[in-house]
Amino acid sequence: METNDLFLTKQDLQSLTGSCRVRGQLLWLDQNGWTYTLTCRGEPRVARELFHAKMVSPQTLHSHAQPNWSAARRLSEVCA
């Protein structure tokens, strides 16, 4: 298994964090509660599995959220 299969690439991290600088990436990862490890150069490594769990979770894929119609009815009654 290649390293790229296990971890997000540098380009993936730039897309995720919106920053091309390591310092900005670390700040974003910390502020958003992402777990990562550091390379010997101090660059973050995020597991691809974590990315999929956070961004493509089964709950997100299979969610069929429905509007809360009773709340909408109550609101229309209050505003009428």
PyMOL Python script that loads the backbone (N, CA, C, O; Angstrom):
from pymol import cmd

cmd.read_pdbstr("""\
ATOM      1  N   MET A   1       0.844  -1.177   0.000  1.00  0.00           N
ATOM      2  CA  MET A   1       0.000   0.000   0.000  1.00  0.00           C
ATOM      3  C   MET A   1       0.887   1.238   0.000  1.00  0.00           C
ATOM      4  O   MET A   1       1.805   1.352   0.813  1.00  0.00           O
ATOM      5  N   GLU A   2       0.615   2.150  -0.903  1.00  0.00           N
ATOM      6  CA  GLU A   2       1.419   3.358  -1.006  1.00  0.00           C
ATOM      7  C   GLU A   2       1.016   4.375   0.055  1.00  0.00           C
ATOM      8  O   GLU A   2      -0.091   4.327   0.592  1.00  0.00           O
ATOM      9  N   THR A   3       1.931   5.294   0.349  1.00  0.00           N
ATOM     10  CA  THR A   3       1.657   6.352   1.324  1.00  0.00           C
ATOM     11  C   THR A   3       0.446   7.167   0.923  1.00  0.00           C
ATOM     12  O   THR A   3      -0.360   7.533   1.778  1.00  0.00           O
ATOM     13  N   ASN A   4       0.298   7.462  -0.374  1.00  0.00           N
ATOM     14  CA  ASN A   4      -0.836   8.258  -0.828  1.00  0.00           C
ATOM     15  C   ASN A   4      -2.165   7.563  -0.590  1.00  0.00           C
ATOM     16  O   ASN A   4      -3.203   8.219  -0.506  1.00  0.00           O
ATOM     17  N   ASP A   5      -2.140   6.237  -0.482  1.00  0.00           N
ATOM     18  CA  ASP A   5      -3.361   5.514  -0.172  1.00  0.00           C
ATOM     19  C   ASP A   5      -3.750   5.705   1.290  1.00  0.00           C
ATOM     20  O   ASP A   5      -4.933   5.666   1.627  1.00  0.00           O
ATOM     21  N   LEU A   6      -2.769   5.911   2.156  1.00  0.00           N
ATOM     22  CA  LEU A   6      -3.020   6.047   3.590  1.00  0.00           C
ATOM     23  C   LEU A   6      -3.311   7.472   4.026  1.00  0.00           C
ATOM     24  O   LEU A   6      -4.129   7.694   4.919  1.00  0.00           O
ATOM     25  N   PHE A   7      -2.644   8.446   3.398  1.00  0.00           N
ATOM     26  CA  PHE A   7      -2.739   9.839   3.835  1.00  0.00           C
ATOM     27  C   PHE A   7      -3.182  10.749   2.702  1.00  0.00           C
ATOM     28  O   PHE A   7      -2.982  10.442   1.527  1.00  0.00           O
ATOM     29  N   LEU A   8      -3.781  11.867   3.068  1.00  0.00           N
ATOM     30  CA  LEU A   8      -4.111  12.888   2.075  1.00  0.00           C
ATOM     31  C   LEU A   8      -2.828  13.433   1.477  1.00  0.00           C
ATOM     32  O   LEU A   8      -1.817  13.547   2.170  1.00  0.00           O
ATOM     33  N   THR A   9      -2.862  13.767   0.215  1.00  0.00           N
ATOM     34  CA  THR A   9      -1.698  14.355  -0.443  1.00  0.00           C
ATOM     35  C   THR A   9      -1.572  15.822  -0.035  1.00  0.00           C
ATOM     36  O   THR A   9      -2.472  16.383   0.589  1.00  0.00           O
ATOM     37  N   LYS A  10      -0.448  16.431  -0.395  1.00  0.00           N
ATOM     38  CA  LYS A  10      -0.269  17.862  -0.117  1.00  0.00           C
ATOM     39  C   LYS A  10      -1.366  18.675  -0.784  1.00  0.00           C
ATOM     40  O   LYS A  10      -1.874  19.635  -0.205  1.00  0.00           O
ATOM     41  N   GLN A  11      -1.731  18.292  -2.001  1.00  0.00           N
ATOM     42  CA  GLN A  11      -2.798  18.995  -2.710  1.00  0.00           C
ATOM     43  C   GLN A  11      -4.142  18.796  -2.018  1.00  0.00           C
ATOM     44  O   GLN A  11      -4.950  19.722  -1.949  1.00  0.00           O
ATOM     45  N   ASP A  12      -4.382  17.597  -1.510  1.00  0.00           N
ATOM     46  CA  ASP A  12      -5.619  17.335  -0.768  1.00  0.00           C
ATOM     47  C   ASP A  12      -5.695  18.228   0.467  1.00  0.00           C
ATOM     48  O   ASP A  12      -6.741  18.811   0.755  1.00  0.00           O
ATOM     49  N   LEU A  13      -4.581  18.334   1.195  1.00  0.00           N
ATOM     50  CA  LEU A  13      -4.549  19.173   2.394  1.00  0.00           C
ATOM     51  C   LEU A  13      -4.770  20.638   2.056  1.00  0.00           C
ATOM     52  O   LEU A  13      -5.447  21.353   2.796  1.00  0.00           O
ATOM     53  N   GLN A  14      -4.207  21.087   0.948  1.00  0.00           N
ATOM     54  CA  GLN A  14      -4.415  22.470   0.520  1.00  0.00           C
ATOM     55  C   GLN A  14      -5.882  22.713   0.198  1.00  0.00           C
ATOM     56  O   GLN A  14      -6.433  23.752   0.563  1.00  0.00           O
ATOM     57  N   SER A  15      -6.510  21.777  -0.475  1.00  0.00           N
ATOM     58  CA  SER A  15      -7.935  21.911  -0.801  1.00  0.00           C
ATOM     59  C   SER A  15      -8.798  21.879   0.451  1.00  0.00           C
ATOM     60  O   SER A  15      -9.744  22.656   0.582  1.00  0.00           O
ATOM     61  N   LEU A  16      -8.471  20.983   1.365  1.00  0.00           N
ATOM     62  CA  LEU A  16      -9.249  20.844   2.593  1.00  0.00           C
ATOM     63  C   LEU A  16      -9.156  22.087   3.466  1.00  0.00           C
ATOM     64  O   LEU A  16     -10.166  22.587   3.961  1.00  0.00           O
ATOM     65  N   THR A  17      -7.931  22.584   3.651  1.00  0.00           N
ATOM     66  CA  THR A  17      -7.710  23.673   4.597  1.00  0.00           C
ATOM     67  C   THR A  17      -7.787  25.053   3.965  1.00  0.00           C
ATOM     68  O   THR A  17      -7.968  26.048   4.666  1.00  0.00           O
ATOM     69  N   GLY A  18      -7.649  25.122   2.644  1.00  0.00           N
ATOM     70  CA  GLY A  18      -7.627  26.411   1.969  1.00  0.00           C
ATOM     71  C   GLY A  18      -6.310  27.138   2.124  1.00  0.00           C
ATOM     72  O   GLY A  18      -6.218  28.328   1.823  1.00  0.00           O
ATOM     73  N   SER A  19      -5.293  26.442   2.586  1.00  0.00           N
ATOM     74  CA  SER A  19      -3.989  27.068   2.806  1.00  0.00           C
ATOM     75  C   SER A  19      -2.883  26.238   2.161  1.00  0.00           C
ATOM     76  O   SER A  19      -2.875  25.010   2.252  1.00  0.00           O
ATOM     77  N   CYS A  20      -1.951  26.932   1.507  1.00  0.00           N
ATOM     78  CA  CYS A  20      -0.807  26.217   0.933  1.00  0.00           C
ATOM     79  C   CYS A  20       0.368  26.203   1.908  1.00  0.00           C
ATOM     80  O   CYS A  20       1.360  25.512   1.675  1.00  0.00           O
ATOM     81  N   ARG A  21       0.262  26.957   2.987  1.00  0.00           N
ATOM     82  CA  ARG A  21       1.329  27.000   3.994  1.00  0.00           C
ATOM     83  C   ARG A  21       1.046  26.032   5.130  1.00  0.00           C
ATOM     84  O   ARG A  21      -0.094  25.896   5.574  1.00  0.00           O
ATOM     85  N   VAL A  22       2.077  25.369   5.590  1.00  0.00           N
ATOM     86  CA  VAL A  22       1.946  24.384   6.662  1.00  0.00           C
ATOM     87  C   VAL A  22       1.324  25.014   7.906  1.00  0.00           C
ATOM     88  O   VAL A  22       0.446  24.420   8.533  1.00  0.00           O
ATOM     89  N   ARG A  23       1.768  26.190   8.253  1.00  0.00           N
ATOM     90  CA  ARG A  23       1.244  26.851   9.460  1.00  0.00           C
ATOM     91  C   ARG A  23      -0.270  27.060   9.364  1.00  0.00           C
ATOM     92  O   ARG A  23      -0.999  26.832  10.330  1.00  0.00           O
ATOM     93  N   GLY A  24      -0.731  27.493   8.197  1.00  0.00           N
ATOM     94  CA  GLY A  24      -2.164  27.689   7.986  1.00  0.00           C
ATOM     95  C   GLY A  24      -2.929  26.372   8.022  1.00  0.00           C
ATOM     96  O   GLY A  24      -4.043  26.306   8.542  1.00  0.00           O
ATOM     97  N   GLN A  25      -2.326  25.331   7.469  1.00  0.00           N
ATOM     98  CA  GLN A  25      -2.965  24.019   7.496  1.00  0.00           C
ATOM     99  C   GLN A  25      -3.105  23.505   8.920  1.00  0.00           C
ATOM    100  O   GLN A  25      -4.156  22.988   9.298  1.00  0.00           O
ATOM    101  N   LEU A  26      -2.038  23.648   9.713  1.00  0.00           N
ATOM    102  CA  LEU A  26      -2.081  23.198  11.108  1.00  0.00           C
ATOM    103  C   LEU A  26      -3.125  23.970  11.900  1.00  0.00           C
ATOM    104  O   LEU A  26      -3.847  23.390  12.712  1.00  0.00           O
ATOM    105  N   LEU A  27      -3.207  25.256  11.670  1.00  0.00           N
ATOM    106  CA  LEU A  27      -4.194  26.085  12.364  1.00  0.00           C
ATOM    107  C   LEU A  27      -5.606  25.624  12.025  1.00  0.00           C
ATOM    108  O   LEU A  27      -6.442  25.456  12.913  1.00  0.00           O
ATOM    109  N   TRP A  28      -5.867  25.419  10.734  1.00  0.00           N
ATOM    110  CA  TRP A  28      -7.200  24.989  10.304  1.00  0.00           C
ATOM    111  C   TRP A  28      -7.535  23.621  10.885  1.00  0.00           C
ATOM    112  O   TRP A  28      -8.638  23.416  11.392  1.00  0.00           O
ATOM    113  N   LEU A  29      -6.599  22.690  10.818  1.00  0.00           N
ATOM    114  CA  LEU A  29      -6.835  21.347  11.339  1.00  0.00           C
ATOM    115  C   LEU A  29      -7.154  21.394  12.832  1.00  0.00           C
ATOM    116  O   LEU A  29      -8.072  20.718  13.295  1.00  0.00           O
ATOM    117  N   ASP A  30      -6.396  22.190  13.582  1.00  0.00           N
ATOM    118  CA  ASP A  30      -6.636  22.323  15.025  1.00  0.00           C
ATOM    119  C   ASP A  30      -7.998  22.952  15.306  1.00  0.00           C
ATOM    120  O   ASP A  30      -8.746  22.468  16.156  1.00  0.00           O
ATOM    121  N   GLN A  31      -8.316  24.021  14.596  1.00  0.00           N
ATOM    122  CA  GLN A  31      -9.580  24.734  14.831  1.00  0.00           C
ATOM    123  C   GLN A  31     -10.796  23.887  14.478  1.00  0.00           C
ATOM    124  O   GLN A  31     -11.877  24.092  15.032  1.00  0.00           O
ATOM    125  N   ASN A  32     -10.631  22.946  13.569  1.00  0.00           N
ATOM    126  CA  ASN A  32     -11.751  22.138  13.124  1.00  0.00           C
ATOM    127  C   ASN A  32     -11.740  20.720  13.686  1.00  0.00           C
ATOM    128  O   ASN A  32     -12.516  19.869  13.252  1.00  0.00           O
ATOM    129  N   GLY A  33     -10.857  20.468  14.655  1.00  0.00           N
ATOM    130  CA  GLY A  33     -10.866  19.205  15.379  1.00  0.00           C
ATOM    131  C   GLY A  33     -10.393  17.992  14.610  1.00  0.00           C
ATOM    132  O   GLY A  33     -10.850  16.878  14.868  1.00  0.00           O
ATOM    133  N   TRP A  34      -9.485  18.188  13.669  1.00  0.00           N
ATOM    134  CA  TRP A  34      -8.953  17.072  12.891  1.00  0.00           C
ATOM    135  C   TRP A  34      -7.724  16.492  13.584  1.00  0.00           C
ATOM    136  O   TRP A  34      -6.889  17.233  14.103  1.00  0.00           O
ATOM    137  N   THR A  35      -7.620  15.182  13.590  1.00  0.00           N
ATOM    138  CA  THR A  35      -6.462  14.485  14.133  1.00  0.00           C
ATOM    139  C   THR A  35      -5.430  14.322  13.023  1.00  0.00           C
ATOM    140  O   THR A  35      -5.774  13.989  11.889  1.00  0.00           O
ATOM    141  N   TYR A  36      -4.177  14.557  13.354  1.00  0.00           N
ATOM    142  CA  TYR A  36      -3.113  14.422  12.364  1.00  0.00           C
ATOM    143  C   TYR A  36      -1.811  14.078  13.071  1.00  0.00           C
ATOM    144  O   TYR A  36      -1.692  14.214  14.288  1.00  0.00           O
ATOM    145  N   THR A  37      -0.843  13.631  12.289  1.00  0.00           N
ATOM    146  CA  THR A  37       0.509  13.428  12.786  1.00  0.00           C
ATOM    147  C   THR A  37       1.415  14.365  12.003  1.00  0.00           C
ATOM    148  O   THR A  37       1.026  14.894  10.962  1.00  0.00           O
ATOM    149  N   LEU A  38       2.605  14.563  12.503  1.00  0.00           N
ATOM    150  CA  LEU A  38       3.561  15.431  11.821  1.00  0.00           C
ATOM    151  C   LEU A  38       4.706  14.617  11.247  1.00  0.00           C
ATOM    152  O   LEU A  38       5.169  13.655  11.860  1.00  0.00           O
ATOM    153  N   THR A  39       5.157  15.012  10.069  1.00  0.00           N
ATOM    154  CA  THR A  39       6.343  14.389   9.491  1.00  0.00           C
ATOM    155  C   THR A  39       7.567  14.970  10.186  1.00  0.00           C
ATOM    156  O   THR A  39       7.447  15.868  11.020  1.00  0.00           O
ATOM    157  N   CYS A  40       8.733  14.462   9.845  1.00  0.00           N
ATOM    158  CA  CYS A  40       9.962  14.995  10.431  1.00  0.00           C
ATOM    159  C   CYS A  40      10.197  16.450   9.993  1.00  0.00           C
ATOM    160  O   CYS A  40      10.978  17.163  10.623  1.00  0.00           O
ATOM    161  N   ARG A  41       9.536  16.888   8.931  1.00  0.00           N
ATOM    162  CA  ARG A  41       9.634  18.279   8.480  1.00  0.00           C
ATOM    163  C   ARG A  41       8.581  19.175   9.110  1.00  0.00           C
ATOM    164  O   ARG A  41       8.541  20.376   8.839  1.00  0.00           O
ATOM    165  N   GLY A  42       7.719  18.591   9.958  1.00  0.00           N
ATOM    166  CA  GLY A  42       6.678  19.374  10.611  1.00  0.00           C
ATOM    167  C   GLY A  42       5.426  19.552   9.774  1.00  0.00           C
ATOM    168  O   GLY A  42       4.582  20.391  10.090  1.00  0.00           O
ATOM    169  N   GLU A  43       5.295  18.771   8.710  1.00  0.00           N
ATOM    170  CA  GLU A  43       4.114  18.848   7.852  1.00  0.00           C
ATOM    171  C   GLU A  43       3.033  17.905   8.379  1.00  0.00           C
ATOM    172  O   GLU A  43       3.342  16.808   8.843  1.00  0.00           O
ATOM    173  N   PRO A  44       1.768  18.327   8.309  1.00  0.00           N
ATOM    174  CA  PRO A  44       0.693  17.467   8.813  1.00  0.00           C
ATOM    175  C   PRO A  44       0.409  16.304   7.871  1.00  0.00           C
ATOM    176  O   PRO A  44       0.514  16.431   6.651  1.00  0.00           O
ATOM    177  N   ARG A  45       0.053  15.186   8.453  1.00  0.00           N
ATOM    178  CA  ARG A  45      -0.396  14.012   7.704  1.00  0.00           C
ATOM    179  C   ARG A  45      -1.761  13.636   8.266  1.00  0.00           C
ATOM    180  O   ARG A  45      -1.901  13.349   9.455  1.00  0.00           O
ATOM    181  N   VAL A  46      -2.763  13.641   7.394  1.00  0.00           N
ATOM    182  CA  VAL A  46      -4.131  13.284   7.782  1.00  0.00           C
ATOM    183  C   VAL A  46      -4.468  11.955   7.112  1.00  0.00           C
ATOM    184  O   VAL A  46      -4.291  11.796   5.905  1.00  0.00           O
ATOM    185  N   ALA A  47      -4.948  11.021   7.893  1.00  0.00           N
ATOM    186  CA  ALA A  47      -5.322   9.719   7.353  1.00  0.00           C
ATOM    187  C   ALA A  47      -6.507   9.877   6.406  1.00  0.00           C
ATOM    188  O   ALA A  47      -7.488  10.554   6.714  1.00  0.00           O
ATOM    189  N   ARG A  48      -6.391   9.246   5.264  1.00  0.00           N
ATOM    190  CA  ARG A  48      -7.481   9.281   4.279  1.00  0.00           C
ATOM    191  C   ARG A  48      -8.758   8.685   4.881  1.00  0.00           C
ATOM    192  O   ARG A  48      -9.864   9.127   4.571  1.00  0.00           O
ATOM    193  N   GLU A  49      -8.594   7.688   5.737  1.00  0.00           N
ATOM    194  CA  GLU A  49      -9.736   7.066   6.402  1.00  0.00           C
ATOM    195  C   GLU A  49     -10.480   8.080   7.278  1.00  0.00           C
ATOM    196  O   GLU A  49     -11.711   8.080   7.321  1.00  0.00           O
ATOM    197  N   LEU A  50      -9.733   8.943   7.978  1.00  0.00           N
ATOM    198  CA  LEU A  50     -10.353   9.991   8.790  1.00  0.00           C
ATOM    199  C   LEU A  50     -11.109  10.972   7.907  1.00  0.00           C
ATOM    200  O   LEU A  50     -12.222  11.383   8.239  1.00  0.00           O
ATOM    201  N   PHE A  51     -10.503  11.349   6.777  1.00  0.00           N
ATOM    202  CA  PHE A  51     -11.168  12.255   5.843  1.00  0.00           C
ATOM    203  C   PHE A  51     -12.509  11.673   5.405  1.00  0.00           C
ATOM    204  O   PHE A  51     -13.523  12.371   5.407  1.00  0.00           O
ATOM    205  N   HIS A  52     -12.511  10.405   5.033  1.00  0.00           N
ATOM    206  CA  HIS A  52     -13.754   9.780   4.588  1.00  0.00           C
ATOM    207  C   HIS A  52     -14.776   9.693   5.716  1.00  0.00           C
ATOM    208  O   HIS A  52     -15.973   9.872   5.489  1.00  0.00           O
ATOM    209  N   ALA A  53     -14.309   9.420   6.923  1.00  0.00           N
ATOM    210  CA  ALA A  53     -15.223   9.336   8.059  1.00  0.00           C
ATOM    211  C   ALA A  53     -15.873  10.691   8.346  1.00  0.00           C
ATOM    212  O   ALA A  53     -17.056  10.755   8.680  1.00  0.00           O
ATOM    213  N   LYS A  54     -15.097  11.775   8.214  1.00  0.00           N
ATOM    214  CA  LYS A  54     -15.627  13.108   8.520  1.00  0.00           C
ATOM    215  C   LYS A  54     -16.412  13.704   7.357  1.00  0.00           C
ATOM    216  O   LYS A  54     -17.434  14.357   7.567  1.00  0.00           O
ATOM    217  N   MET A  55     -15.943  13.485   6.144  1.00  0.00           N
ATOM    218  CA  MET A  55     -16.512  14.173   5.000  1.00  0.00           C
ATOM    219  C   MET A  55     -17.499  13.330   4.193  1.00  0.00           C
ATOM    220  O   MET A  55     -18.388  13.872   3.536  1.00  0.00           O
ATOM    221  N   VAL A  56     -17.345  12.020   4.241  1.00  0.00           N
ATOM    222  CA  VAL A  56     -18.199  11.144   3.459  1.00  0.00           C
ATOM    223  C   VAL A  56     -18.738  10.055   4.382  1.00  0.00           C
ATOM    224  O   VAL A  56     -18.637   8.865   4.083  1.00  0.00           O
ATOM    225  N   SER A  57     -19.303  10.475   5.493  1.00  0.00           N
ATOM    226  CA  SER A  57     -19.771   9.504   6.479  1.00  0.00           C
ATOM    227  C   SER A  57     -21.021   8.791   5.976  1.00  0.00           C
ATOM    228  O   SER A  57     -21.772   9.344   5.173  1.00  0.00           O
ATOM    229  N   PRO A  58     -21.243   7.582   6.439  1.00  0.00           N
ATOM    230  CA  PRO A  58     -22.459   6.850   6.051  1.00  0.00           C
ATOM    231  C   PRO A  58     -23.725   7.622   6.408  1.00  0.00           C
ATOM    232  O   PRO A  58     -24.721   7.545   5.688  1.00  0.00           O
ATOM    233  N   GLN A  59     -23.694   8.362   7.508  1.00  0.00           N
ATOM    234  CA  GLN A  59     -24.861   9.141   7.900  1.00  0.00           C
ATOM    235  C   GLN A  59     -25.166  10.214   6.867  1.00  0.00           C
ATOM    236  O   GLN A  59     -26.330  10.490   6.578  1.00  0.00           O
ATOM    237  N   THR A  60     -24.130  10.815   6.313  1.00  0.00           N
ATOM    238  CA  THR A  60     -24.317  11.845   5.305  1.00  0.00           C
ATOM    239  C   THR A  60     -24.842  11.243   4.012  1.00  0.00           C
ATOM    240  O   THR A  60     -25.746  11.795   3.385  1.00  0.00           O
ATOM    241  N   LEU A  61     -24.273  10.109   3.612  1.00  0.00           N
ATOM    242  CA  LEU A  61     -24.661   9.494   2.354  1.00  0.00           C
ATOM    243  C   LEU A  61     -26.083   8.952   2.378  1.00  0.00           C
ATOM    244  O   LEU A  61     -26.782   8.995   1.366  1.00  0.00           O
ATOM    245  N   HIS A  62     -26.514   8.444   3.526  1.00  0.00           N
ATOM    246  CA  HIS A  62     -27.819   7.799   3.610  1.00  0.00           C
ATOM    247  C   HIS A  62     -28.849   8.641   4.337  1.00  0.00           C
ATOM    248  O   HIS A  62     -29.915   8.142   4.697  1.00  0.00           O
ATOM    249  N   SER A  63     -28.553   9.879   4.552  1.00  0.00           N
ATOM    250  CA  SER A  63     -29.474  10.749   5.270  1.00  0.00           C
ATOM    251  C   SER A  63     -30.584  11.211   4.338  1.00  0.00           C
ATOM    252  O   SER A  63     -30.331  11.679   3.228  1.00  0.00           O
ATOM    253  N   HIS A  64     -31.779  11.075   4.795  1.00  0.00           N
ATOM    254  CA  HIS A  64     -32.932  11.570   4.047  1.00  0.00           C
ATOM    255  C   HIS A  64     -33.676  12.530   4.964  1.00  0.00           C
ATOM    256  O   HIS A  64     -34.793  12.255   5.402  1.00  0.00           O
ATOM    257  N   ALA A  65     -33.046  13.643   5.241  1.00  0.00           N
ATOM    258  CA  ALA A  65     -33.623  14.616   6.156  1.00  0.00           C
ATOM    259  C   ALA A  65     -34.943  15.139   5.590  1.00  0.00           C
ATOM    260  O   ALA A  65     -35.070  15.410   4.396  1.00  0.00           O
ATOM    261  N   GLN A  66     -35.889  15.268   6.463  1.00  0.00           N
ATOM    262  CA  GLN A  66     -37.202  15.771   6.090  1.00  0.00           C
ATOM    263  C   GLN A  66     -37.469  17.072   6.830  1.00  0.00           C
ATOM    264  O   GLN A  66     -37.001  17.251   7.955  1.00  0.00           O
ATOM    265  N   PRO A  67     -38.207  17.973   6.219  1.00  0.00           N
ATOM    266  CA  PRO A  67     -38.546  19.221   6.910  1.00  0.00           C
ATOM    267  C   PRO A  67     -39.409  18.933   8.134  1.00  0.00           C
ATOM    268  O   PRO A  67     -40.161  17.959   8.166  1.00  0.00           O
ATOM    269  N   ASN A  68     -39.291  19.782   9.123  1.00  0.00           N
ATOM    270  CA  ASN A  68     -40.129  19.681  10.318  1.00  0.00           C
ATOM    271  C   ASN A  68     -41.405  20.476  10.041  1.00  0.00           C
ATOM    272  O   ASN A  68     -41.495  21.667  10.342  1.00  0.00           O
ATOM    273  N   TRP A  69     -42.388  19.786   9.460  1.00  0.00           N
ATOM    274  CA  TRP A  69     -43.615  20.471   9.033  1.00  0.00           C
ATOM    275  C   TRP A  69     -44.408  21.012  10.212  1.00  0.00           C
ATOM    276  O   TRP A  69     -45.052  22.054  10.086  1.00  0.00           O
ATOM    277  N   SER A  70     -44.382  20.338  11.347  1.00  0.00           N
ATOM    278  CA  SER A  70     -45.147  20.831  12.499  1.00  0.00           C
ATOM    279  C   SER A  70     -44.574  22.165  12.984  1.00  0.00           C
ATOM    280  O   SER A  70     -45.332  23.043  13.397  1.00  0.00           O
ATOM    281  N   ALA A  71     -43.273  22.328  12.941  1.00  0.00           N
ATOM    282  CA  ALA A  71     -42.664  23.605  13.320  1.00  0.00           C
ATOM    283  C   ALA A  71     -43.034  24.680  12.314  1.00  0.00           C
ATOM    284  O   ALA A  71     -43.274  25.828  12.689  1.00  0.00           O
ATOM    285  N   ALA A  72     -43.081  24.320  11.051  1.00  0.00           N
ATOM    286  CA  ALA A  72     -43.467  25.289  10.026  1.00  0.00           C
ATOM    287  C   ALA A  72     -44.920  25.717  10.207  1.00  0.00           C
ATOM    288  O   ALA A  72     -45.246  26.891  10.032  1.00  0.00           O
ATOM    289  N   ARG A  73     -45.789  24.780  10.555  1.00  0.00           N
ATOM    290  CA  ARG A  73     -47.204  25.125  10.786  1.00  0.00           C
ATOM    291  C   ARG A  73     -47.332  26.057  11.996  1.00  0.00           C
ATOM    292  O   ARG A  73     -48.072  27.040  11.960  1.00  0.00           O
ATOM    293  N   ARG A  74     -46.592  25.729  13.077  1.00  0.00           N
ATOM    294  CA  ARG A  74     -46.656  26.592  14.265  1.00  0.00           C
ATOM    295  C   ARG A  74     -46.161  27.991  13.935  1.00  0.00           C
ATOM    296  O   ARG A  74     -46.742  28.975  14.394  1.00  0.00           O
ATOM    297  N   LEU A  75     -45.109  28.093  13.155  1.00  0.00           N
ATOM    298  CA  LEU A  75     -44.582  29.384  12.781  1.00  0.00           C
ATOM    299  C   LEU A  75     -45.578  30.172  11.950  1.00  0.00           C
ATOM    300  O   LEU A  75     -45.737  31.378  12.138  1.00  0.00           O
ATOM    301  N   SER A  76     -46.251  29.487  11.027  1.00  0.00           N
ATOM    302  CA  SER A  76     -47.239  30.198  10.199  1.00  0.00           C
ATOM    303  C   SER A  76     -48.424  30.646  11.038  1.00  0.00           C
ATOM    304  O   SER A  76     -49.028  31.678  10.744  1.00  0.00           O
ATOM    305  N   GLU A  77     -48.775  29.882  12.092  1.00  0.00           N
ATOM    306  CA  GLU A  77     -49.862  30.273  12.985  1.00  0.00           C
ATOM    307  C   GLU A  77     -49.472  31.498  13.810  1.00  0.00           C
ATOM    308  O   GLU A  77     -50.298  32.384  14.030  1.00  0.00           O
ATOM    309  N   VAL A  78     -48.233  31.555  14.262  1.00  0.00           N
ATOM    310  CA  VAL A  78     -47.743  32.665  15.078  1.00  0.00           C
ATOM    311  C   VAL A  78     -47.655  33.930  14.236  1.00  0.00           C
ATOM    312  O   VAL A  78     -47.972  35.023  14.706  1.00  0.00           O
ATOM    313  N   CYS A  79     -47.222  33.775  12.995  1.00  0.00           N
ATOM    314  CA  CYS A  79     -47.018  34.934  12.131  1.00  0.00           C
ATOM    315  C   CYS A  79     -48.292  35.405  11.461  1.00  0.00           C
ATOM    316  O   CYS A  79     -48.297  36.470  10.844  1.00  0.00           O
ATOM    317  N   ALA A  80     -49.373  34.646  11.561  1.00  0.00           N
ATOM    318  CA  ALA A  80     -50.627  35.009  10.869  1.00  0.00           C
ATOM    319  C   ALA A  80     -51.354  36.125  11.584  1.00  0.00           C
ATOM    320  O   ALA A  80     -52.421  36.550  11.140  1.00  0.00           O
TER     321      ALA A  80
END
""", "prot")
cmd.dss("prot")
cmd.show_as("cartoon", "prot")
cmd.util.cbc("prot")
cmd.orient("prot")
